[in-house]
Amino acid sequence: MNGYALDSNIISFLLRKNKKLQDRVYHEANNGKGVIIPAIAYYEVKRGLIDAQATTKLAAFERLCDMVGIDKIDIETLDEASNIYASLKKIGRLLEDSDILIAASCIVHGYILVTDNIQHLGRIGGLQFENWV
């Protein structure tokens, strides 16, 4: 595996100052496998913070992004997301596009997704995930 990717809900826990989670992310980012934020998760979190005018949390989020980095969306990720979408639609169990894109990025780049959304994301074959909450 190439490290960990943080889902939007995990970032929300971090911004609410969940100490256990903060310690784990700091450890993995500096001494472990490494940590990134998928581009779609970045978008989800940043738009919410801007909309809520949560300037203190926005500043904390920007510091987190500087520490761990942001993954980019590439054509391989978009192709994988398209395949995931078609598979889920075929069985009548679609997810939000953002969840599909985050999962696709993790699958393509070999990240373990850190999420508190195991129930939904567990539908996606090939996705490795952990819940640090």
Secondary structure, DSSP 8 states (H G I E B T S, - for coil): ---EEE-HHHHHHHHTT-HHHHHHHHHHHHTSS-EEB-HHHHHHHHHHHHHTT-HHHHHHHHHHHHHH-B----HHHHHHHHHHHHHHHHTT----HHHHHHHHHHHHHT-EEE-S-HHHHTTSTT--EE---
